[in-house]
Amino acid sequence: MNPKRIVIAGGSGFIGSALARKFTQRGYAVVILTRSPRARQDGVNEVAWDGRTPDAWTEQLDGAEAVINLTGKNINCPHTPQNLLALTASRVDSVNAIATAIAGCKTPPSVWIQASAIGFYGDTGDKLCAESEPKGVGALAEICGAWEAAFSAANVPETRKVTLRIGFMLGRDGGALPILCRLVKFYLGGEAGHGRQYISWIHLADLVQMFVLTAEQPRFFGVFNAVAPDAMTNAEFMGELRKTLHRPWSPPVPEFAVRLGSRLMGSEATLMLMSSCCTPERFLASEFKFQFPNLKAALTDLCLKNS
Ligand SMILES: NC(=O)c1ccc[n+]([C@@H]2O[C@H](COP(=O)([O-])OP(=O)(O)OC[C@H]3O[C@@H](n4cnc5c(N)ncnc54)[C@H](OP(=O)(O)O)[C@@H]3O)[C@@H](O)[C@H]2O)c1
């Protein structure tokens, strides 16, 4: 019997690489849709697409068990009007292309898991947001709102739909954690701005397990916050990271310095300064077993242990 196929659109990046490894280990045939396909030795098949036009790649979805869509221009760039348009278009266009592809399938995928982000809630202050909370305000909320609206509009009646609103992802080999670790080691890891803004983080291992469960278990459908149940303020988060890396103190980084540093690094200060206080209410209700429910254990695993 042929192995079940999983198609990961935008699967060449940070999260997609971890998912490709995990689903391959679980016996699936993994196909990645990418703008730059290359030959691989690990059994994963990379197939060309442009992220918006349904063409030859659409046949990969016919008879597939699942499609996971992670596509999107990286949010870690200056949020100029031009970049905001590109951030939105890369997400909405890919959702629309996959919807068209599924509509043309003889055997549509059983499930479509769509990435979104907790930026959906906007700046939450210290209000704890569960999945039932409405869309917030601001650029990130608008991007996520358009992304999720396109997914809701996708008419794929034979395919179960799941949205994962992903939090601040902590991993060894990508994303913001390695950068924060370097700053802390050089005594530049103080709290950012007033430090009271929340960070809703998640360890990569738990995020991967959320994708596995939602792909394999039909009882999961609808929107889920993909965060650990341990949102922390920026001051608490940076304090825990300093403790882990044996740097007891660093001077706070005032807001103007965060803005200047972000500009110099080609990043966006909002990502450090806005508050995201979220709870994984639906995963907790489903008795999801977090491997890393608290920050201390997550940072010890990622910063001190070898992979
Ligand atoms: N990492 C996080 O902490 C986090 C948090 C919340 C939400 N998310 C969301 O989760 C998804 C995956 O995150 P990630 O960290 O794995 O992102 P990533 O490493 O940046 O990967 C995203 C992939 O999207 C594709 N892509 C980028 N720009 C594109 C464009 N203009 N048109 C078409 N494809 C494009 C790229 O694939 P090719 O270049 O191979 O085509 C890239 O590998 C993203 O949508 C992200 O917004 C991530």
The ligand as an ORCA input file, in Angstrom:
! r2SCAN-3c Opt
* xyz 0 1
  N       7.694     31.091     13.442
  C       6.819     31.715     14.242
  O       7.141     32.075     15.410
  C       5.408     31.959     13.762
  C       4.505     32.544     14.645
  C       3.206     32.796     14.217
  C       2.821     32.441     12.923
  N       3.726     31.876     12.080
  C       3.289     31.588     10.706
  O       3.558     30.239     10.381
  C       3.969     30.132      9.015
  C       5.290     29.390      8.936
  O       6.244     30.049      9.768
  P       7.818     29.820      9.568
  O       8.470     30.405     10.754
  O       8.080     28.408      9.175
  O       8.059     30.793      8.306
  P       9.277     30.805      7.262
  O      10.451     30.063      7.797
  O       9.476     32.236      6.851
  O       8.665     29.960      6.031
  C       7.589     30.416      5.260
  C       7.691     29.883      3.839
  O       6.780     30.630      3.021
  C       7.320     30.754      1.704
  N       7.199     32.162      1.266
  C       7.787     33.244      1.792
  N       7.423     34.357      1.115
  C       6.587     33.937      0.134
  C       5.892     34.602     -0.918
  N       5.966     35.916     -1.080
  N       5.116     33.864     -1.731
  C       5.031     32.509     -1.584
  N       5.691     31.834     -0.620
  C       6.441     32.544      0.229
  C       8.792     30.369      1.754
  O       8.964     29.186      0.980
  P       9.777     29.170     -0.435
  O      10.746     30.304     -0.400
  O      10.443     27.828     -0.406
  O       8.751     29.284     -1.489
  C       9.075     30.086      3.230
  O       9.879     28.964      3.421
  C       4.060     31.570      8.471
  O       2.918     31.838      7.709
  C       4.109     32.424      9.718
  O       3.521     33.715      9.533
  C       5.015     31.626     12.462
*
